[in-house]
Amino acid sequence: MAQLIVRNLEEDVKDRLRRQASRHGRSVEEEVRDILRNAVKREGQRTTGLGSELSQVFRHIGLKQAIPELKGTKPQTTDFSA
């Protein structure tokens, strides 16, 4: 097994890792191993936005137009008083 040393880790990050490990009932070392394993599992996986996912789900019923991705857009308010 390989070893990895992390230097200059902020004290608050170390404390939060310790608390998270405690909540999960394991050592900080095992918690960090789990975090790293999960981080590299997602490597290479395609991530799509909600609009793209919804377009794909409803394509079989004839949805032809794309549903735009809204990430980073500012919400608009609607006036219902009329």
ZIDAQUI-V224491 format. One record per run of one state. SS is the DSSP state (@ for helix, = for strand, . for the rest). FROM is the first residue (numbers start at 1). TO is the last residue. Records with the same first field share a line. If there is no record, write none. Layout:
BEGIN
SS = FROM-TO + FROM-TO
END
This chain:
BEGIN
. = 1-10 + 24-27 + 42-49 + 62-82
@ = 11-23 + 28-41 + 50-61
END
